[in-house]
């Protein structure tokens, strides 16, 4: 989940980590003003009656993440939606869709729509990569995902080219001098100008409310009376906004690793700094227990944090070489460390990367971790995840933060996390100068009258702290939000394979069994 808008090297892109863990920042996003009544989707255009042309899928594009074409049981199609939902008879754009048909046709429930977060993650590329995780659900559901507007093959936002992205991800994003602050501001301005130059026409329309309206049109075209939905990370924000706009159309909905809808961007950034620091502490504790004195962060705790801070500060002055010919900078190192904290499966890589950096003086492993989080492949091509993330986040969130705002808040952020606090704080300036005004201060997710929605939080989640799930369940409303807590580590509860949580979610989605509110799995 990309909670903080910062340069291209932002912390927390859910799908990049999930893909890496099986083979992953931000603020989420913000809905339109709650007092605005949602107008119905126009049907004069006939868009609700369109027939999808399902066909064999091509390999993912650079913007989607590259790779090979999915297996033959996956099909792709393009859905036409209004660019501007207030003008349903106007210009349309195409949304890229992918599906795997239900294996048990006789007992098919309908379509189960997935969003894997970001915002900016390509569902078309991600769902097949994670298909085995959802095999039990594929028995009775068509598994369906999509590239949201502005993402991947769906009118994808384009900003910097690959070479400029390399420069952006490596650049200093925690300035300590007036000159460094100026350089950061200039880098942000170049990113914004590139987005406006290359994608200015679509930037006003990549907001989360528009994406939610797209999903309701998708529901109709797929032939479902109600929307069944599985949202992860930013996908929980999208699901909550959908529930607010269309409570009568909510079917069975799971929101896993939840963005806190009660927090503004500054509060979200601070919470994420605390979350990553908590996860780093848990990693260090496990490392010390397993490796003892060989653990690169020693006994953990304050000692371990000091070791990581010392490494980061050293890299600010002297970046490390890598076999790629690129350097591991301070910014890339922190990005790589953050990326590894999304899952216990990547903790060994983090230990190896820290050892490599501190003892061998090379940065290959941490650079690979950073590239995975930044959406960079081995050939140097980037997905459009960072571009889409910033575009969606900045059109959703009304707040614009100045350098002075950040400098005033830095002590609080450093106290929350000596490692991650400065990065999440300075990331708040990412929307400054954005050419499209933001829509709202906070999201509106209240959904009175909606069917029960399962809201899953994990106690050790670094990117979306567990408190967000509790807040979302409360904001959805009494009788709607049903909170389930997983006592564990990582971002994304269901994909950990925890038997208790899997049983609860599967029983809810397949049989309609709603668990008791407050259920806990360990």
Backbone torsions as a table, in degrees:
resi	resn	phi	psi	omega
1	UNK	NA	128.4	-174.6
2	UNK	-96.2	91.7	-174.4
3	UNK	-84.0	-27.6	-174.4
4	UNK	-115.7	128.0	174.6
5	UNK	-84.8	115.6	176.3
6	UNK	-140.2	-165.6	-179.7
7	UNK	-55.2	-162.1	-178.5
8	UNK	-69.2	-16.7	-176.7
9	UNK	-92.1	40.1	-175.5
10	UNK	-69.7	153.1	178.9
11	UNK	-83.3	135.2	161.4
12	UNK	97.1	63.6	176.4
13	UNK	-110.5	104.1	-165.8
14	UNK	-53.5	-52.4	-168.3
15	UNK	-65.3	-31.7	-179.2
16	UNK	-62.1	-40.9	179.5
17	UNK	-70.5	-42.9	-178.0
18	UNK	-60.2	-41.0	179.5
19	UNK	-66.0	-43.2	-179.6
20	UNK	-65.8	-35.8	-177.1
21	UNK	-70.2	-24.5	178.1
22	UNK	-98.0	-3.9	-174.8
23	UNK	-134.2	NA	NA
24	UNK	NA	NA	NA
25	UNK	NA	-126.3	119.8
26	UNK	100.8	176.6	-170.3
27	UNK	-105.4	7.4	-170.0
28	UNK	64.8	-136.9	-174.0
29	UNK	-157.3	169.5	-168.9
30	UNK	-128.5	137.2	-178.0
31	UNK	-80.5	172.5	176.9
32	UNK	-70.9	171.2	-176.4
33	UNK	-56.1	133.5	-175.8
34	UNK	-62.3	-25.7	-177.0
35	UNK	-78.8	-7.9	179.3
36	UNK	-82.2	118.2	178.9
37	UNK	-70.3	132.3	-177.6
38	UNK	-74.9	116.8	176.7
39	UNK	-68.9	150.2	-179.8
40	UNK	-69.9	151.0	174.4
41	UNK	-65.2	131.6	178.7
42	UNK	-67.7	139.3	179.1
43	UNK	-111.7	0.5	179.8
44	UNK	-63.0	-28.0	-179.6
45	UNK	-74.2	-15.8	-176.7
46	UNK	78.9	10.3	-177.1
47	UNK	-62.9	-33.6	180.0
48	UNK	-68.6	-18.7	-178.4
49	UNK	-100.9	5.0	-177.2
50	UNK	-65.3	149.4	178.6
51	UNK	-104.1	126.8	-179.1
52	UNK	-81.2	138.3	178.2
53	UNK	-97.6	89.7	-179.4
54	UNK	-76.7	134.0	-176.9
55	UNK	-151.0	173.0	178.4
56	UNK	-61.1	142.5	-175.9
57	UNK	-85.4	142.3	171.6
58	UNK	-83.0	170.8	174.7
59	UNK	-66.2	149.2	177.9
60	UNK	-58.9	145.6	177.0
61	UNK	-78.4	172.8	174.3
62	UNK	-55.2	-43.8	-177.9
63	UNK	-63.6	-28.2	179.8
64	UNK	-89.4	-15.7	178.3
65	UNK	121.2	4.2	178.0
66	UNK	62.9	-165.5	-177.8
67	UNK	107.7	-168.8	-178.5
68	UNK	-99.6	160.6	178.2
69	UNK	-64.4	144.0	179.2
70	UNK	-68.5	167.4	-179.1
71	UNK	-60.8	166.5	-171.9
72	UNK	-65.4	-20.2	-179.2
73	UNK	-80.5	1.2	173.2
74	UNK	-99.7	137.1	179.9
75	UNK	-124.3	149.7	-179.4
76	UNK	-123.1	155.5	179.0
77	UNK	-156.8	170.5	177.1
78	UNK	-123.7	127.1	178.7
79	UNK	-101.9	129.1	175.4
80	UNK	-85.8	131.6	177.8
81	UNK	-134.8	156.2	176.2
82	UNK	-66.8	135.9	172.6
83	UNK	-60.3	-43.7	179.1
84	UNK	-118.3	109.7	-175.9
85	UNK	-66.4	-16.2	174.7
86	UNK	-78.5	-8.6	177.4
87	UNK	-128.5	72.7	-172.3
88	UNK	-64.5	-18.6	178.6
89	UNK	-96.7	8.3	-176.6
90	UNK	-93.0	-150.6	-177.4
91	UNK	-59.7	142.1	176.5
92	UNK	-115.9	158.2	171.2
93	UNK	-126.7	162.9	179.0
94	UNK	-103.1	134.0	174.8
95	UNK	-104.5	128.3	178.9
96	UNK	-77.6	128.8	-179.4
97	UNK	-121.2	155.5	173.4
98	UNK	-142.6	148.5	178.7
99	UNK	-149.7	157.4	166.7
100	UNK	-125.8	119.3	-174.9
101	UNK	-64.2	150.3	177.6
102	UNK	-57.9	134.8	-177.8
103	UNK	-73.8	-32.5	179.1
104	UNK	-103.2	83.5	-175.7
105	UNK	-60.2	-34.1	-176.8
106	UNK	-63.4	-30.6	-177.9
107	UNK	-114.8	24.5	-178.8
108	UNK	-61.1	133.5	178.1
109	UNK	-89.8	-41.4	-176.8
110	UNK	154.0	-150.3	179.3
111	UNK	-97.6	141.7	172.9
112	UNK	-116.4	111.7	-174.0
113	UNK	-91.7	134.3	-178.4
114	UNK	-114.4	141.8	163.8
115	UNK	-132.2	127.1	-171.8
116	UNK	-98.6	6.7	169.9
117	UNK	102.3	-154.9	-174.2
118	UNK	119.4	-91.0	-6.9
119	UNK	-63.6	146.9	179.4
120	UNK	128.4	-1.3	-179.6
121	UNK	-78.0	137.6	176.6
122	UNK	-80.8	111.7	175.7
123	UNK	-68.6	-29.4	-179.7
124	UNK	-65.1	-37.5	178.7
125	UNK	-82.7	-31.1	-170.8
126	UNK	-83.8	-43.2	-173.7
127	UNK	-58.3	-46.1	178.0
128	UNK	-62.7	-34.7	179.8
129	UNK	-65.2	-28.4	-178.7
130	UNK	-107.4	11.4	-172.7
131	UNK	-53.9	-39.6	-178.2
132	UNK	-62.5	-30.1	179.2
133	UNK	-61.7	-30.9	-174.5
134	UNK	-111.5	24.8	-176.7
135	UNK	-60.7	-38.4	-179.2
136	UNK	-64.2	-33.7	179.2
137	UNK	-76.6	-29.0	179.9
138	UNK	-69.1	-12.2	178.4
139	UNK	-62.6	-41.0	-174.6
140	UNK	-122.0	-3.0	176.6
141	UNK	-117.3	143.7	158.1
142	UNK	-71.0	119.9	174.6
143	UNK	-81.5	123.8	-174.6
144	UNK	-130.7	135.9	170.1
145	UNK	-141.1	177.6	-171.7
146	UNK	-158.8	160.1	167.1
147	UNK	-89.0	112.7	178.3
148	UNK	-61.1	161.4	178.6
149	UNK	-52.6	133.8	-177.5
150	UNK	89.4	-4.3	-173.0
151	UNK	-117.3	138.7	171.6
152	UNK	52.2	-118.5	-177.1
153	UNK	-92.3	10.3	-179.3
154	UNK	-109.3	77.9	-176.3
155	UNK	49.7	48.1	-173.6
156	UNK	-59.0	133.6	177.8
157	UNK	-69.4	136.1	177.7
158	UNK	-119.4	132.2	178.3
159	UNK	-126.0	-104.0	-176.9
160	UNK	-78.6	152.4	173.4
161	UNK	-80.2	177.1	-173.0
162	UNK	-61.0	-42.5	-178.6
163	UNK	-65.1	-42.7	178.9
164	UNK	-67.4	-31.6	176.3
165	UNK	-66.4	-39.7	175.8
166	UNK	-57.6	-42.9	178.8
167	UNK	-65.6	-40.5	-177.1
168	UNK	-67.8	-43.3	-178.0
169	UNK	-69.0	-26.2	-178.7
170	UNK	-88.7	-16.4	-172.1
171	UNK	-68.8	155.8	178.3
172	UNK	-66.9	122.8	178.3
173	UNK	-118.2	15.4	173.8
174	UNK	-129.9	72.2	-171.7
175	UNK	-67.0	140.5	-179.9
176	UNK	-114.5	-6.4	-179.1
177	UNK	-132.9	160.7	176.9
178	UNK	-56.8	-36.2	178.4
179	UNK	-66.2	-38.8	179.1
180	UNK	-69.8	-36.3	175.7
181	UNK	-62.1	-43.4	178.8
182	UNK	-61.9	-41.4	179.5
183	UNK	-64.5	-40.1	176.8
184	UNK	-63.1	-45.0	179.0
185	UNK	-61.2	-40.7	179.6
186	UNK	-66.8	-37.2	176.5
187	UNK	-64.6	-43.5	176.0
188	UNK	-60.2	-42.1	-178.6
189	UNK	-64.4	-38.2	177.5
190	UNK	-65.1	-40.7	178.9
191	UNK	-62.7	-48.2	-179.0
192	UNK	-62.2	-44.2	-179.3
193	UNK	-63.3	-38.2	178.7
194	UNK	-66.0	-40.2	177.2
195	UNK	-61.8	-45.4	-178.4
196	UNK	-65.7	-41.4	-178.8
197	UNK	-66.5	-41.8	-173.6
198	UNK	-90.2	-23.1	-172.8
199	UNK	-141.8	23.6	-173.8
200	UNK	-56.5	-32.9	-175.2
201	UNK	-67.2	-30.1	-176.4
202	UNK	-98.0	-13.1	-173.2
203	UNK	-57.0	-36.6	179.5
204	UNK	-69.8	-9.7	-168.1
205	UNK	-119.5	15.4	-179.0
206	UNK	-101.2	20.5	-178.0
207	UNK	-71.9	164.2	-176.2
208	UNK	-69.4	-35.3	177.7
209	UNK	-61.2	-42.2	178.4
210	UNK	-62.8	-39.4	177.6
211	UNK	-64.2	-37.2	177.5
212	UNK	-65.8	-39.2	177.1
213	UNK	-66.6	-35.8	173.6
214	UNK	-58.0	-42.0	-178.5
215	UNK	-64.8	-34.8	179.1
216	UNK	-70.8	-36.7	173.3
217	UNK	-64.9	-39.4	176.9
218	UNK	-59.2	-45.1	178.0
219	UNK	-55.1	-46.7	-178.4
220	UNK	-63.9	-45.0	-177.3
221	UNK	-68.1	-33.3	176.9
222	UNK	-74.6	-10.3	175.6
223	UNK	86.4	23.9	-178.4
224	UNK	-102.5	131.3	177.8
225	UNK	-69.4	-36.9	177.0
226	UNK	-124.0	155.8	178.3
227	UNK	-91.2	120.0	168.1
228	UNK	-96.9	131.7	-165.7
229	UNK	-147.9	141.3	175.8
230	UNK	-128.2	107.8	-179.2
231	UNK	-112.5	135.1	-179.6
232	UNK	-120.7	135.1	176.5
233	UNK	59.7	-123.9	176.2
234	UNK	-54.6	-27.0	176.3
235	UNK	-59.0	-23.1	175.4
236	UNK	-72.2	-35.5	176.8
237	UNK	-65.1	-44.8	178.2
238	UNK	-61.2	-41.7	178.3
239	UNK	-65.3	-39.7	178.2
240	UNK	-65.4	-40.0	177.5
241	UNK	-64.9	-41.2	177.3
242	UNK	-59.9	-45.8	-178.4
243	UNK	-61.4	-36.2	178.1
244	UNK	-66.8	-43.0	-177.4
245	UNK	-74.3	-36.5	-172.4
246	UNK	-132.9	58.0	-176.4
247	UNK	-58.7	-31.4	-178.6
248	UNK	-72.7	-12.6	-179.5
249	UNK	-102.7	2.3	179.8
250	UNK	-75.2	124.7	174.3
251	UNK	-99.0	-111.4	175.8
252	UNK	-103.6	119.2	-172.5
253	UNK	-130.2	129.6	176.6
254	UNK	-116.2	127.7	176.4
255	UNK	-116.9	113.1	-169.8
256	UNK	-121.0	125.7	-176.5
257	UNK	67.5	80.3	-157.4
258	UNK	-97.7	132.9	170.5
259	UNK	-70.5	132.3	-179.9
260	UNK	-75.7	113.1	-176.7
261	UNK	-76.8	-6.7	-178.1
262	UNK	-91.5	-5.3	-174.4
263	UNK	-103.7	143.9	172.5
264	UNK	-84.5	175.6	-176.8
265	UNK	-57.5	-38.8	-180.0
266	UNK	-65.1	-43.4	179.3
267	UNK	-66.8	-38.1	177.5
268	UNK	-64.6	-42.1	179.4
269	UNK	-63.0	-41.8	178.9
270	UNK	-65.5	-42.4	178.4
271	UNK	-63.0	-36.3	179.1
272	UNK	-70.5	-38.3	175.4
273	UNK	-58.1	-43.5	178.1
274	UNK	-65.0	-39.5	-179.2
275	UNK	-64.9	-43.4	178.5
276	UNK	-68.6	-34.9	177.0
277	UNK	-65.7	-41.1	176.4
278	UNK	-59.9	-46.2	-179.5
279	UNK	-65.1	-38.3	176.8
280	UNK	-62.0	-42.0	177.5
281	UNK	-61.8	-40.6	178.4
282	UNK	-66.2	-39.9	176.4
283	UNK	-61.0	-47.2	-176.7
284	UNK	-63.6	-38.0	178.9
285	UNK	-63.5	-44.7	179.3
286	UNK	-67.1	-38.4	179.5
287	UNK	-63.8	-44.5	-179.9
288	UNK	-64.3	-39.0	-179.6
289	UNK	-66.5	-32.9	-176.0
290	UNK	-89.7	-42.3	-172.4
291	UNK	-106.8	-12.0	-179.9
292	UNK	60.6	-130.6	-176.8
293	UNK	-65.8	-18.9	179.7
294	UNK	-77.8	-11.5	179.3
295	UNK	-67.9	131.2	-176.3
296	UNK	-67.8	-14.6	177.4
297	UNK	-107.3	20.5	174.3
298	UNK	60.0	-134.8	-178.4
299	UNK	-81.6	-1.5	-179.9
300	UNK	83.0	-159.2	-179.8
301	UNK	60.7	-144.2	-179.4
302	UNK	-63.2	-35.2	179.2
303	UNK	-63.3	-46.5	-179.5
304	UNK	-65.5	-42.0	177.7
305	UNK	-60.1	-41.9	179.4
306	UNK	-62.0	-37.3	178.5
307	UNK	-65.0	-42.2	179.5
308	UNK	-66.8	-42.8	178.7
309	UNK	-61.3	-41.5	-179.9
310	UNK	-62.3	-40.6	177.5
311	UNK	-62.9	-46.1	-178.6
312	UNK	-62.2	-43.5	179.9
313	UNK	-65.1	-36.5	177.5
314	UNK	-64.7	-40.8	-179.8
315	UNK	-66.3	-28.2	177.9
316	UNK	-61.9	-29.9	-179.8
317	UNK	-96.3	-35.7	-174.8
318	UNK	-139.7	89.3	177.7
319	UNK	-59.6	153.9	-177.7
320	UNK	-93.8	146.8	176.1
321	UNK	-74.8	159.8	174.6
322	UNK	-138.1	165.1	-179.6
323	UNK	-69.1	-16.5	178.0
324	UNK	-76.6	-14.1	-173.3
325	UNK	89.7	-8.2	174.2
326	UNK	-89.5	164.7	179.5
327	UNK	-106.8	146.1	171.8
328	UNK	-86.2	105.2	178.8
329	UNK	-89.2	172.8	176.0
330	UNK	-54.7	-46.9	-176.7
331	UNK	-65.1	-43.1	179.6
332	UNK	-66.5	-35.9	179.3
333	UNK	-64.2	-46.2	179.6
334	UNK	-65.0	-37.9	176.7
335	UNK	-61.6	-43.9	179.0
336	UNK	-65.0	-41.0	177.8
337	UNK	-61.8	-45.7	179.1
338	UNK	-60.3	-44.0	-178.9
339	UNK	-59.0	-39.1	-178.5
340	UNK	-70.4	-19.2	-177.0
341	UNK	-82.3	-5.5	-179.4
342	UNK	-69.9	-21.6	-176.1
343	UNK	-151.6	142.7	176.3
344	UNK	-64.1	-21.0	179.2
345	UNK	-65.9	-24.1	179.9
346	UNK	-102.6	3.9	175.3
347	UNK	-61.4	-41.4	177.5
348	UNK	-59.4	-37.4	177.8
349	UNK	-65.2	-35.9	178.1
350	UNK	-66.0	-44.7	178.1
351	UNK	-60.0	-42.6	179.6
352	UNK	-65.7	-40.4	-179.2
353	UNK	-66.0	-40.6	178.6
354	UNK	-67.8	-40.2	177.4
355	UNK	-63.4	-45.1	179.2
356	UNK	-58.5	-43.5	-177.3
357	UNK	-70.1	-41.2	-174.1
358	UNK	-84.1	-31.3	-175.2
359	UNK	-103.3	-32.9	-176.4
360	UNK	-104.8	-14.0	177.2
361	UNK	71.4	28.0	176.0
362	UNK	-129.2	159.2	-171.6
363	UNK	-123.7	24.4	-173.3
364	UNK	-60.4	-47.8	-174.4
365	UNK	-68.1	-45.8	178.3
366	UNK	-64.4	-33.4	177.2
367	UNK	-66.8	-40.5	177.6
368	UNK	-62.8	-40.4	177.7
369	UNK	-63.9	-40.9	178.2
370	UNK	-65.4	-42.4	179.4
371	UNK	-61.1	-40.2	179.0
372	UNK	-60.6	-43.1	-179.0
373	UNK	-70.9	-32.6	-179.2
374	UNK	-83.5	-5.3	179.5
375	UNK	76.8	31.9	179.5
376	UNK	-105.0	129.3	178.4
377	UNK	-91.9	179.1	-174.7
378	UNK	-66.8	-20.7	178.8
379	UNK	-89.0	-0.4	177.7
380	UNK	89.3	11.0	178.2
381	UNK	-92.6	139.3	178.7
382	UNK	-105.0	144.6	166.5
383	UNK	-68.9	174.8	176.6
384	UNK	-93.9	19.4	-175.9
385	UNK	-59.2	-45.4	-179.4
386	UNK	-65.2	-41.7	179.1
387	UNK	-63.7	-47.5	-179.4
388	UNK	-65.8	-37.9	-179.9
389	UNK	-59.1	-47.1	-178.4
390	UNK	-68.3	-41.9	-178.0
391	UNK	-61.3	-45.0	-178.6
392	UNK	-68.9	-46.2	-178.2
393	UNK	-62.2	-40.6	-174.4
394	UNK	-77.7	-27.3	175.7
395	UNK	-81.4	-21.0	178.2
396	UNK	-82.0	-45.5	-171.6
397	UNK	-91.8	129.1	-178.8
398	UNK	-74.2	-29.8	-171.2
399	UNK	-67.9	141.6	172.2
400	UNK	-130.3	123.6	-173.5
401	UNK	-106.9	139.1	179.3
402	UNK	-94.4	169.2	174.2
403	UNK	-59.1	-38.2	-179.9
404	UNK	-65.8	-37.6	176.2
405	UNK	-58.4	-46.2	-178.2
406	UNK	-65.6	-44.9	-177.5
407	UNK	-62.2	-33.4	176.9
408	UNK	-68.6	-30.8	-175.1
409	UNK	-94.5	-9.2	-175.4
410	UNK	-55.6	-43.5	179.8
411	UNK	-57.0	-40.0	179.4
412	UNK	-65.4	-40.8	-179.5
413	UNK	-69.3	-40.2	178.3
414	UNK	-65.2	-36.2	177.4
415	UNK	-65.5	-35.6	179.0
416	UNK	-68.8	-38.3	179.2
417	UNK	-160.5	110.3	176.5
418	UNK	-62.1	-25.3	-178.1
419	UNK	-86.2	-51.9	-170.4
420	UNK	-101.5	-18.7	-174.7
421	UNK	-55.7	-50.3	-179.2
422	UNK	-60.7	-33.4	-178.7
423	UNK	-70.0	-45.7	-179.9
424	UNK	-68.8	-32.3	179.3
425	UNK	-66.7	-51.9	-178.5
426	UNK	-67.8	-22.1	175.6
427	UNK	-62.5	-19.4	-180.0
428	UNK	-64.8	-18.2	-179.4
429	UNK	-84.5	0.3	-173.8
430	UNK	-63.2	-24.7	-179.5
431	UNK	-95.9	-0.9	178.5
432	UNK	-63.8	127.7	-179.1
433	UNK	83.1	5.1	179.9
434	UNK	-62.2	137.4	-172.4
435	UNK	-74.0	-8.9	-179.6
436	UNK	-118.7	130.1	179.0
437	UNK	-68.0	149.3	177.0
438	UNK	-76.7	156.1	-170.7
439	UNK	-90.4	-35.8	-171.9
440	UNK	-151.8	159.7	178.7
441	UNK	-77.0	-36.9	179.8
442	UNK	-146.8	160.6	178.5
443	UNK	-74.6	155.7	173.4
444	UNK	-114.2	119.3	-175.7
445	UNK	-126.7	4.2	179.8
446	UNK	-59.6	135.1	-174.3
447	UNK	-138.5	60.6	179.8
448	UNK	-60.2	135.1	179.2
449	UNK	91.2	-8.5	178.9
450	UNK	-74.2	156.1	173.5
451	UNK	-65.6	161.0	179.9
452	UNK	-57.0	135.7	-179.0
453	UNK	-116.9	127.4	-179.7
454	UNK	-81.3	125.6	-176.2
455	UNK	-120.6	113.2	-170.9
456	UNK	-110.2	127.5	174.8
457	UNK	-126.1	148.1	179.5
458	UNK	-116.0	133.4	-170.9
459	UNK	-64.1	-30.0	-178.3
460	UNK	-103.0	17.9	-178.0
461	UNK	-66.3	121.9	-178.4
462	UNK	-78.7	-34.4	-170.5
463	UNK	-90.4	-33.9	177.3
464	UNK	-130.6	86.9	-176.3
465	UNK	-52.1	150.4	-171.7
466	UNK	-57.8	-25.5	179.1
467	UNK	-59.9	-27.7	179.4
468	UNK	-64.3	-35.9	178.7
469	UNK	-66.6	-40.7	179.5
470	UNK	-65.5	-39.7	179.0
471	UNK	-66.9	-40.9	179.3
472	UNK	-62.8	-44.9	-179.9
473	UNK	-59.2	-40.5	179.4
474	UNK	-68.7	-42.1	-177.2
475	UNK	-69.6	-32.4	177.3
476	UNK	-60.4	-34.8	175.0
477	UNK	120.1	158.0	179.8
478	UNK	-60.4	132.4	179.6
479	UNK	82.3	-5.7	179.4
480	UNK	-107.8	-59.8	-179.6
481	UNK	-76.8	123.7	179.1
482	UNK	-118.8	108.8	-173.1
483	UNK	-84.6	134.4	173.4
484	UNK	-130.7	130.6	-177.0
485	UNK	-114.1	131.8	173.2
486	UNK	-103.9	121.3	175.6
487	UNK	-84.2	101.0	-176.4
488	UNK	-178.4	-167.3	-176.6
489	UNK	-113.1	158.1	169.8
490	UNK	102.6	167.1	-178.1
491	UNK	-108.0	111.9	-173.8
492	UNK	107.5	102.1	-175.2
493	UNK	-78.1	-48.9	-174.9
494	UNK	-60.8	-39.4	-175.4
495	UNK	-72.4	-6.7	174.3
496	UNK	-72.9	-18.4	-178.5
497	UNK	81.9	9.5	178.6
498	UNK	-53.3	120.7	-173.0
499	UNK	-60.2	-39.6	-179.0
500	UNK	-63.2	-49.1	-178.1
501	UNK	-67.2	-40.1	179.6
502	UNK	-61.9	-40.6	179.6
503	UNK	-63.7	-40.8	-179.2
504	UNK	-65.9	-47.9	-177.2
505	UNK	-66.8	-43.5	179.9
506	UNK	-64.0	-41.3	179.6
507	UNK	-64.0	-36.6	178.7
508	UNK	-68.9	-50.0	-175.7
509	UNK	-72.8	-37.1	-175.2
510	UNK	-88.1	-34.9	-174.4
511	UNK	-116.7	-8.6	-178.8
512	UNK	78.9	16.2	-178.9
513	UNK	-80.5	115.6	-178.2
514	UNK	-93.2	121.9	-180.0
515	UNK	-72.7	167.8	174.8
516	UNK	-66.3	139.0	177.1
517	UNK	-62.4	131.2	-179.4
518	UNK	94.8	6.5	178.4
519	UNK	-58.4	140.7	-179.9
520	UNK	-124.6	136.8	174.4
521	UNK	-116.6	149.7	178.2
522	UNK	-137.3	NA	NA
